[in-house]
């Protein structure tokens, strides 16, 4: 079995940790309508690195699940699809935020030895 260094393992596991947070970040940021590329930049500026090849399928999946609503803006020379969170997406976001906070509190207790 080839040796995998700690740095590679950290990167791999960190990617797994971030994967679930992108959904929560999108549901949070899309309280205000945004198109995909602007959302990609906003996420990147906030330190949530996500690739376009990951984000666009995620947006379509969240829309199919009823968590996002999309509309085409054809007022400009280049049509853009804008996404915003749906009422159901708002409810799911609230539940995910509770889970996120609970998980953070649990990990904090574990790392402080308060089992």
C-alpha positions as CSV (number, residue, x, y, z in Angstrom):
1,X,0.0,0.0,0.0
2,X,1.5,3.4,-1.0
3,X,2.4,5.8,1.8
4,X,0.0,8.7,2.1
5,X,1.4,11.6,4.1
6,X,-0.4,13.6,6.8
7,X,-0.7,16.6,4.6
8,X,-2.5,14.7,1.9
9,X,-4.8,13.1,4.4
10,X,-5.6,16.5,6.0
11,X,-6.5,17.9,2.5
12,X,-8.6,14.9,1.7
13,X,-10.5,14.9,5.0
14,X,-10.9,18.7,5.0
15,X,-12.5,18.4,1.6
16,X,-15.0,16.0,3.1
17,X,-15.7,18.4,5.9
18,X,-16.3,21.3,3.5
19,X,-18.5,19.4,1.1
20,X,-21.5,19.5,3.5
21,X,-21.0,23.1,4.5
22,X,-21.4,24.3,0.9
23,X,-25.1,23.5,1.0
24,X,-25.6,25.5,4.2
25,X,-23.5,28.4,2.8
26,X,-25.6,28.5,-0.4
27,X,-28.9,28.4,1.5
28,X,-27.6,31.2,3.6
29,X,-26.2,33.4,0.9
30,X,-29.2,32.9,-1.4
31,X,-31.5,34.8,0.8
32,X,-30.7,37.5,-1.7
33,X,-30.9,36.3,-5.4
34,X,-27.6,35.7,-7.1
35,X,-26.5,34.0,-10.3
36,X,-24.1,31.2,-10.2
37,X,-20.8,32.9,-11.0
38,X,-21.5,35.7,-8.4
39,X,-22.3,33.1,-5.8
40,X,-19.0,31.3,-6.7
41,X,-17.1,34.5,-6.1
42,X,-19.0,35.3,-2.9
43,X,-18.3,31.9,-1.5
44,X,-14.6,32.1,-2.4
45,X,-14.3,35.6,-0.8
46,X,-15.8,34.1,2.3
47,X,-13.2,31.3,2.4
48,X,-15.5,28.6,1.2
49,X,-13.6,27.3,-1.8
50,X,-15.8,25.5,-4.2
51,X,-15.3,24.7,-7.9
52,X,-17.8,25.7,-10.5
53,X,-18.1,22.0,-11.6
54,X,-19.3,21.3,-8.0
55,X,-21.4,24.4,-7.5
56,X,-23.6,24.4,-10.6
57,X,-24.8,20.7,-10.2
58,X,-25.4,21.5,-6.5
59,X,-27.6,24.4,-7.4
60,X,-29.6,22.3,-9.8
61,X,-30.0,19.6,-7.2
62,X,-31.1,22.0,-4.5
63,X,-33.6,23.5,-7.0
64,X,-34.9,20.0,-7.8
65,X,-35.3,19.3,-4.1
66,X,-37.4,22.5,-3.8
67,X,-34.9,24.3,-1.6
68,X,-34.1,27.0,-4.3
69,X,-36.1,28.9,-6.8
70,X,-34.6,30.1,-10.0
71,X,-35.5,32.8,-12.5
72,X,-33.8,33.8,-15.8
73,X,-32.9,37.4,-16.1
74,X,-32.8,38.3,-19.8
75,X,-32.6,42.1,-19.3
76,X,-28.9,42.1,-20.0
77,X,-27.0,41.1,-23.1
78,X,-26.2,37.7,-21.6
79,X,-29.1,35.8,-19.9
80,X,-28.3,34.7,-16.3
81,X,-30.1,32.3,-14.1
82,X,-30.7,33.8,-10.6
83,X,-31.2,31.5,-7.6
84,X,-32.8,32.3,-4.3
85,X,-33.8,30.3,-1.3
86,X,-37.4,29.0,-1.2
87,X,-39.6,29.0,1.9
88,X,-38.8,25.2,2.2
89,X,-35.1,26.0,1.8
90,X,-35.4,28.6,4.6
91,X,-36.8,25.9,6.9
92,X,-34.1,23.4,5.9
93,X,-31.4,26.1,6.5
94,X,-32.7,26.7,10.0
95,X,-32.5,22.9,10.7
96,X,-29.0,22.6,9.3
97,X,-27.8,25.6,11.3
98,X,-29.1,24.0,14.5
99,X,-27.3,20.8,13.5
100,X,-24.1,22.8,12.7
101,X,-24.2,24.5,16.1
102,X,-24.9,21.3,18.0
103,X,-22.1,19.5,16.2
104,X,-19.7,22.4,16.8
105,X,-20.6,22.4,20.5
106,X,-20.1,18.6,20.7
107,X,-16.7,18.8,19.0
108,X,-15.7,21.7,21.3
109,X,-16.6,19.5,24.4
110,X,-14.6,16.6,22.9
111,X,-11.5,18.6,22.2
112,X,-11.6,20.1,25.7
113,X,-11.9,16.7,27.3
114,X,-15.5,17.3,28.5
115,X,-16.9,13.9,27.5
